[in-house]
Amino acid sequence: MFNSRMHRFLVAAALAAALSLLPAARAQDVSVEFDQSVDFSKYKTFIVRDGQLSARSPALNSDLTKKNIQTEIEKALMAKGLSKLESGVADLNVFFQFGANVRMETEAYPAGWRGLRTRVVRTPQNAGTMVIDLRDSSTRSLVWRSTATETEPNPQKMSEKLDDMVKKSIGKYPPK
């Protein structure tokens, strides 16, 4: 028979094991939309036109963050064989947006004598979304859009994952 100390220890150990697996279970979600009537092989050049950030955390809403996202987008598109233009008219105009907000997640755990009660814990989570748009400069129409989402409790750690969000997004260009 278990005594109450042993039971509490086992419940705490199981809870700690489950919580340690949560960060590994979270992954970035990336979805892509595109105009199926467009021949993407005709696009050879691009220029990043505008980027917008909307986050409360200074780690996610700064000129440096904006510049880092732009640089990652440029590197990823150049790795895909597109040429970057500094000015003028490119085949593709690139726009990006990144926003993050804090939401409270509620988790329930067994508690009390023999785990018959429930303990509810509210934890803050930063939910970030990055949207990258590619527009045809001749028609000004949206031809490709990527939406990447990430959930991370620490805004600083989320800022470190922005380059990965860009790479996974641009990795799905051109559509197949």
KOLZA-896033 format. One record per atom (N, C-alpha, C, O): residue in one letter; x, y, z. Coordinates in steps of 0.001 Angstrom, whole numbers, padded with zeros to 6 digits, always signed. Layout:
! residues N
aXYZ
...
! end
This chain:
! residues 176
m+000825-001173+000000
m+000000+000000+000000
m+000874+001242+000000
m+001930+001286+000630
f+000411+002234-000713
f+001116+003510-000742
f+000679+004356+000441
f-000498+004394+000801
n+001643+005026+001033
n+001241+006024+002014
n+001081+007354+001281
n+001414+007455+000100
s+000577+008367+001968
s+000273+009626+001288
s+001529+010333+000804
s+001483+011007-000225
r+002647+010203+001506
r+003895+010827+001034
r+004356+010192-000267
r+004756+010890-001198
m+004301+008890-000327
m+004717+008188-001537
m+003801+008569-002698
m+004264+008778-003819
h+002513+008656-002427
h+001556+009028-003467
h+001849+010433-003986
h+001873+010653-005197
r+002072+011384-003083
r+002400+012757-003498
r+003685+012788-004304
r+003785+013518-005291
f+004664+012002-003892
f+005930+011957-004614
f+005713+011433-006036
f+006247+011996-006992
l+004937+010365-006180
l+004691+009790-007503
l+003905+010751-008393
l+004188+010866-009586
v+002922+011437-007817
v+002151+012408-008588
v+003060+013558-009025
v+002998+013993-010175
a+003893+014049-008123
a+004810+015140-008462
a+005814+014709-009523
a+006127+015484-010427
a+006323+013482-009425
a+007280+012992-010416
a+006620+012856-011789
a+007223+013205-012804
a+005394+012356-011822
a+004684+012230-013089
a+004391+013597-013693
a+004501+013784-014904
l+004022+014540-012853
l+003754+015898-013312
l+005015+016542-013872
l+004967+017182-014922
a+006130+016381-013193
a+007395+016944-013669
a+007802+016316-014997
a+008290+017010-015888
a+007607+015022-015132
a+007947+014358-016393
a+007064+014867-017529
a+007548+015110-018634
a+005779+015027-017259
a+004872+015526-018293
a+005208+016955-018691
a+005185+017288-019876
l+005517+017800-017718
l+005858+019197-018021
l+007170+019303-018778
l+007334+020206-019598
s+008101+018406-018523
s+009382+018467-019234
s+009216+018122-020705
s+010041+018523-021526
l+008174+017391-021051
l+007939+017030-022442
l+007183+018095-023215
l+007193+018069-024446
l+006529+019030-022540
l+005726+020043-023229
l+006514+020882-024228
l+006047+021026-025357
p+007687+021451-023894
p+008393+022252-024888
p+008774+021448-026122
p+008776+021989-027228
a+009096+020174-025960
a+009460+019366-027108
a+008247+019097-027998
a+008386+018931-029210
a+007069+019055-027400
a+005867+018769-028167
a+005433+019974-028995
a+004768+019812-030018
r+005798+021172-028569
r+005413+022366-029311
r+006291+022500-030534
r+007506+022316-030461
a+005686+022814-031639
a+006446+023033-032861
a+005800+024180-033617
a+004640+024529-033396
q+006574+024742-034498
q+006042+025825-035303
q+005098+025252-036352
q+005377+024228-036976
d+003997+025927-036524
d+003052+025559-037574
d+003240+026534-038722
d+003220+027748-038520
v+003422+026007-039929
v+003598+026841-041111
v+002585+026408-042159
v+002507+025235-042522
s+001811+027374-042640
s+000877+027089-043731
s+001146+028055-044874
s+001600+029180-044663
v+000860+027600-046084
v+001139+028393-047282
v-000110+028429-048157
v-000811+027430-048320
e-000361+029599-048708
e-001407+029791-049714
e-000733+030389-050941
e+000223+031155-050816
f-001228+030041-052127
f-000641+030618-053343
f-001650+030604-054471
f-002632+029861-054446
d-001388+031438-055456
d-002228+031512-056650
d-001801+030391-057586
d-000681+030404-058096
q-002675+029431-057815
q-002328+028253-058608
q-002179+028554-060090
q-001648+027729-060834
s-002630+029703-060527
s-002523+030046-061944
s-001208+030747-062283
s-000963+031075-063444
v-000358+030978-061274
v+000880+031724-061490
v+002042+030768-061766
v+002185+029730-061119
d+002871+031150-062752
d+004101+030415-063049
d+005224+031042-062216
d+005729+032110-062560
f+005609+030387-061134
f+006593+030945-060214
f+008013+030941-060788
f+008893+031609-060245
s+008249+030207-061864
s+009591+030191-062455
s+009936+031512-063137
s+011105+031764-063429
k+008945+032357-063395
k+009205+033648-064044
k+009783+034688-063080
k+010309+035713-063515
y+009690+034433-061802
y+010188+035393-060813
y+011679+035182-060578
y+012119+034100-060190
k+012441+036239-060821
k+013904+036155-060678
k+014454+037129-059646
k+015523+036889-059084
t+013740+038230-059386
t+014235+039255-058460
t+013177+039584-057416
t+011984+039360-057620
f+013648+040122-056289
f+012731+040530-055225
f+013306+041746-054513
f+014496+042047-054599
i+012415+042430-053808
i+012810+043531-052936
i+011874+043509-051728
i+010660+043363-051870
v+012455+043656-050545
v+011646+043696-049329
v+011153+045128-049172
v+011950+046051-049003
r+009861+045306-049228
r+009266+046640-049205
r+008925+047126-047806
r+009242+048261-047448
d+008287+046283-047019
d+007822+046781-045735
d+007693+045635-044750
d+007312+044521-045108
g+008018+045934-043510
g+007834+044983-042438
g+007167+045673-041268
g+007479+046822-040955
q+006251+044974-040621
q+005536+045551-039488
q+005610+044598-038313
q+005445+043387-038458
l+005862+045175-037140
l+005894+044404-035906
l+004806+044915-034976
l+004557+046118-034889
s+004164+043988-034287
s+003133+044357-033327
s+003217+043390-032149
s+002611+042319-032154
a+003983+043797-031147
a+004134+042975-029946
a+004361+043899-028765
a+004924+044983-028912
r+003924+043469-027602
r+004105+044291-026402
r+005520+044180-025838
r+006020+045116-025215
s+006148+043060-026053
s+007474+042828-025485
s+008545+043574-026287
s+008549+043501-027516
p+009454+044292-025610
p+010545+044960-026318
p+011469+043971-027036
p+012117+044331-028019
a+011529+042735-026551
a+012361+041720-027201
a+011800+041337-028568
a+012530+040814-029412
l+010527+041588-028791
l+009880+041211-030049
l+009465+042405-030892
l+009058+042230-032040
n+009557+043610-030354
n+009077+044785-031057
n+010159+045861-031065
n+010065+046856-030345
s+011181+045652-031882
s+012261+046631-031959
s+012761+046728-033403
s+012483+045863-034234
d+013491+047783-033673
d+014074+047946-035007
d+015059+046832-035325
d+015172+046415-036478
l+015775+046345-034311
l+016716+045240-034531
l+015985+043958-034914
l+016429+043223-035797
t+014876+043696-034254
t+014095+042508-034589
t+013590+042598-036027
t+013646+041623-036776
k+013103+043766-036399
k+012608+043982-037764
k+013726+043776-038783
k+013522+043141-039818
k+014898+044312-038486
k+016038+044168-039394
k+016482+042709-039494
k+016830+042241-040578
n+016471+041991-038373
n+016868+040584-038395
n+015901+039743-039226
n+016326+038870-039983
i+014604+040007-039085
i+013618+039267-039888
i+013836+039557-041366
i+013822+038639-042186
q+014037+040819-041710
q+014256+041193-043108
q+015501+040509-043661
q+015481+040000-044781
t+016573+040492-042895
t+017816+039851-043339
t+017608+038358-043559
t+018101+037803-044541
e+016884+037704-042658
e+016617+036270-042809
e+015766+035992-044041
e+016007+035014-044748
i+014777+036836-044306
i+013953+036666-045502
i+014818+036804-046748
i+014708+036003-047676
e+015678+037821-046769
e+016552+038038-047927
e+017475+036840-048148
e+017626+036375-049277
k+018094+036338-047077
k+018993+035178-047200
k+018244+033949-047709
k+018742+033222-048568
a+017045+033721-047173
a+016279+032539-047565
a+015843+032612-049025
a+015895+031609-049737
l+015413+033790-049476
l+015007+033923-050877
l+016202+033826-051820
l+016085+033255-052904
m+017346+034373-051424
m+018546+034248-052260
m+019001+032792-052336
m+019512+032359-053369
a+018824+032043-051265
a+019154+030622-051281
a+018237+029855-052234
a+018602+028783-052716
k+017060+030394-052504
k+016120+029786-053452
k+016419+030193-054892
k+015726+029763-055814
g+017452+031025-055093
g+017856+031411-056442
g+017346+032751-056910
g+017580+033121-058061
l+016657+033495-056064
l+016184+034819-056435
l+017269+035851-056142
l+018066+035671-055222
s+017299+036918-056914
s+018269+037993-056718
s+017605+039158-056003
s+016467+039527-056293
k+018345+039723-055066
k+017834+040849-054289
k+018163+042159-054994
k+019285+042358-055459
l+017180+043048-055069
l+017404+044394-055577
l+017332+045366-054404
l+016515+045189-053501
e+018172+046378-054413
e+018151+047404-053371
e+017099+048463-053654
e+016517+049034-052731
s+016859+048724-054933
s+015850+049712-055317
s+015361+049375-056712
s+015901+048490-057377
g+014349+050079-057141
g+013818+049850-058477
g+012633+048909-058451
g+011967+048744-057429
v+012383+048296-059597
v+011237+047411-059752
v+011726+045973-059829
v+012457+045600-060747
a+011322+045187-058873
a+011665+043765-058847
a+010460+042953-059314
a+009353+043481-059421
d+010675+041687-059585
d+009564+040812-059973
d+008595+040606-058806
d+007379+040560-058995
l+009154+040482-057593
l+008338+040250-056405
l+008577+041330-055365
l+009721+041692-055087
n+007516+041834-054802
n+007598+042724-053645
n+007285+041881-052412
n+006290+041157-052378
v+008147+041983-051398
v+007998+041173-050191
v+007546+042074-049044
v+008125+043131-048797
f+006511+041633-048360
f+006003+042323-047177
f+005931+041291-046061
f+005632+040123-046307
f+006206+041722-044834
f+006059+040794-043713
f+005449+041504-042522
f+005549+042721-042363
q+004806+040684-041685
q+004205+041169-040441
q+004486+040132-039364
q+004426+038926-039600
f+004794+040635-038181
f+004942+039739-037038
f+004201+040352-035866
f+004375+041529-035548
g+003381+039548-035238
g+002634+040001-034069
g+002680+038950-032986
g+002714+037751-033265
a+002680+039409-031747
a+002672+038480-030618
a+001789+039054-029529
a+001757+040262-029297
n+001071+038155-028867
n+000273+038569-027723
n+000396+037513-026632
n+000774+036370-026889
v+000077+037912-025440
v+000153+037008-024302
v-001249+036482-024042
v-002207+037248-023938
r-001350+035192-023942
r-002625+034582-023585
r-002398+033657-022399
r-001304+033123-022211
m-003409+033481-021631
m-003321+032624-020452
m-003831+031232-020801
m-004937+031076-021319
e-003020+030232-020515
e-003435+028845-020701
e-003745+028255-019340
e-003038+028511-018365
t-004790+027475-019277
t-005215+026857-018032
t-004914+025360-018096
t-005274+024678-019055
e-004251+024872-017060
e-003932+023453-016982
e-004446+022923-015650
e-004353+023596-014624
a-004985+021720-015678
a-005526+021107-014471
a-004697+019879-014104
a-004340+019077-014967
y-004393+019743-012809
y-003585+018627-012303
y-004311+017977-011130
y-005062+018633-010408
p-004076+016677-010951
p-004646+016036-009764
p-003970+016582-008509
p-002760+016806-008497
a-004744+016792-007471
a-004205+017331-006220
a-005061+016825-005068
a-006068+016144-005264
g-004638+017171-003888
g-005401+016787-002704
g-005120+015365-002288
g-004240+014694-002829
w-005873+014933-001335
w-005683+013613-000774
w-005967+012549-001836
w-007078+012474-002361
r-004986+011746-002143
r-005059+010678-003146
r-005410+011195-004540
r-005918+010450-005378
g-005141+012444-004773
g-005362+013015-006098
g-006815+013137-006494
g-007132+013161-007684
l-007698+013214-005525
l-009126+013273-005821
l-009615+014680-006148
l-010731+014851-006638
r-008804+015666-005886
r-009183+017044-006223
r-008391+017488-007437
r-007514+016775-007926
t-008716+018674-007912
t-008034+019209-009087
t-007428+020555-008745
t-008066+021406-008124
r-006188+020730-009160
r-005504+022022-009004
r-005429+022661-010387
r-004969+022040-011345
v-005880+023894-010478
v-005871+024604-011751
v-004775+025656-011711
v-004696+026454-010777
v-003927+025648-012740
v-002809+026585-012827
v-002938+027362-014131
v-003129+026776-015197
r-002832+028682-014039
r-002855+029538-015230
r-001428+029961-015541
r-000732+030494-014676
t-000991+029725-016777
t+000365+030093-017183
t+000289+030998-018410
t-000482+030737-019334
p+001094+032064-018416
p+001105+032947-019590
p+001889+032315-020742
p+002934+031702-020524
q+001390+032464-021943
q+002053+031973-023145
q+002076+033093-024176
q+001068+033766-024391
n+003223+033293-024810
n+003318+034239-025916
n+002988+033487-027190
n+003620+032480-027507
a+002005+033972-027914
a+001632+033379-029194
a+002051+034357-030283
a+001548+035478-030355
g+002979+033918-031129
g+003481+034778-032192
g+003088+034264-033561
g+003077+033058-033803
t+002764+035190-034459
t+002394+034845-035828
t+003189+035718-036790
t+003229+036940-036654
m+003823+035067-037768
m+004555+035781-038807
m+003897+035489-040154
m+003669+034335-040514
v+003598+036561-040889
v+003007+036435-042220
v+003982+037049-043214
v+004416+038189-043051
i+004320+036283-044242
i+005198+036768-045313
i+004392+036729-046608
i+003891+035681-047015
d+004277+037895-047247
d+003526+038015-048503
d+004481+038298-049655
d+005389+039121-049532
l+004271+037611-050773
l+004986+037894-052014
l+003959+038374-053017
l+002988+037680-053319
r+004190+039576-053531
r+003261+040179-054483
r+003954+040379-055823
r+005111+040797-055882
d+003243+040079-056880
d+003731+040310-058233
d+003742+041817-058459
d+002711+042476-058326
s+004913+042366-058803
s+005008+043827-058934
s+004273+044352-060160
s+003839+045504-060156
s+004118+043554-061203
s+003439+044045-062400
s+001923+044101-062210
s+001274+045002-062742
t+001353+043169-061471
t-000099+043150-061263
t-000492+043622-059863
t-001666+043881-059600
r+000483+043734-058973
r+000275+044111-057575
r-000633+043131-056824
r-001239+043476-055810
s-000710+041933-057332
s-001576+040943-056689
s-000737+040003-055813
s+000434+039739-056084
l-001376+039521-054774
l-000743+038568-053877
l-000649+037226-054590
l-001659+036692-055047
v+000570+036674-054687
v+000734+035391-055371
v+001118+034269-054402
v+000913+033094-054705
w+001679+034628-053231
w+002129+033604-052273
w+002095+034193-050872
w+002510+035333-050660
r+001601+033416-049915
r+001555+033864-048522
r+001901+032696-047614
r+001417+031577-047784
s+002746+032993-046654
s+003101+032012-045630
s+002685+032565-044273
s+002861+033750-043990
t+002130+031690-043439
t+001762+032055-042080
t+002405+031047-041137
t+002129+029849-041204
a+003264+031550-040259
a+003952+030692-039290
a+003547+031124-037887
a+003494+032316-037587
t+003264+030150-037035
t+002891+030451-035654
t+003814+029708-034697
t+004298+028613-034984
e+004036+030334-033564
e+004905+029776-032521
e+004330+030160-031171
e+003854+031280-030989
t+004374+029231-030222
t+003959+029509-028855
t+005151+029288-027949
t+005756+028216-027957
e+005487+030293-027176
e+006658+030249-026303
e+006397+031130-025092
e+005998+032283-025253
p+006612+030615-023873
p+006348+031441-022693
p+007287+032644-022560
p+006884+033689-022050
n+008517+032503-023011
n+009528+033543-022834
n+009680+034362-024124
n+010049+033792-025151
p+009413+035668-024110
p+009548+036479-025325
p+010967+036480-025885
p+011144+036526-027102
q+011973+036431-025026
q+013357+036410-025498
q+013635+035148-026309
q+014284+035204-027353
k+013143+034017-025825
k+013338+032765-026561
k+012557+032767-027866
k+013005+032194-028859
m+011389+033411-027870
m+010634+033497-029115
m+011397+034329-030141
m+011396+034001-031327
s+012048+035403-029696
s+012811+036235-030635
s+013953+035439-031272
s+014349+035711-032406
e+014473+034464-030542
e+015534+033620-031085
e+015000+032622-032114
e+015775+032078-032902
k+013704+032376-032117
k+013093+031422-033039
k+012562+032077-034310
k+012068+031384-035199
l+012655+033398-034407
l+012107+034097-035571
l+012808+033682-036859
l+012159+033525-037894
d+014132+033502-036806
d+014850+033101-038018
d+014409+031720-038481
d+014341+031455-039682
d+014110+030844-037535
d+013625+029512-037877
d+012233+029590-038514
d+011920+028832-039432
m+011406+030511-038020
m+010078+030702-038609
m+010200+031146-040070
m+009443+030693-040929
v+011163+032038-040342
v+011379+032519-041711
v+011869+031372-042590
v+011362+031176-043694
k+012851+030615-042106
k+013415+029522-042909
k+012363+028480-043254
k+012309+028007-044389
k+011535+028121-042295
k+010494+027123-042560
k+009449+027667-043528
k+008907+026923-044346
s+009168+028962-043435
s+008193+029572-044342
s+008718+029598-045770
s+008078+029088-046690
i+009888+030197-045945
i+010469+030323-047294
i+010863+028954-047834
i+010971+028778-049048
g+011075+028001-046964
g+011368+026639-047411
g+010239+026045-048239
g+010456+025088-048983
k+009051+026593-048120
k+007895+026109-048885
k+007674+026909-050172
k+006635+026786-050819
y+008662+027727-050530
y+008600+028483-051780
y+009600+027856-052747
y+010658+027434-052282
p+009360+027762-054026
p+008089+027952-054703
p+007158+026764-054442
p+007624+025657-054170
p+005883+026986-054522
p+004948+025878-054270
p+005073+024796-055344
p+005455+025051-056486
k+004739+023602-054929
k+004845+022468-055857
k+003506+021985-056294
k+003415+021038-057075
! end
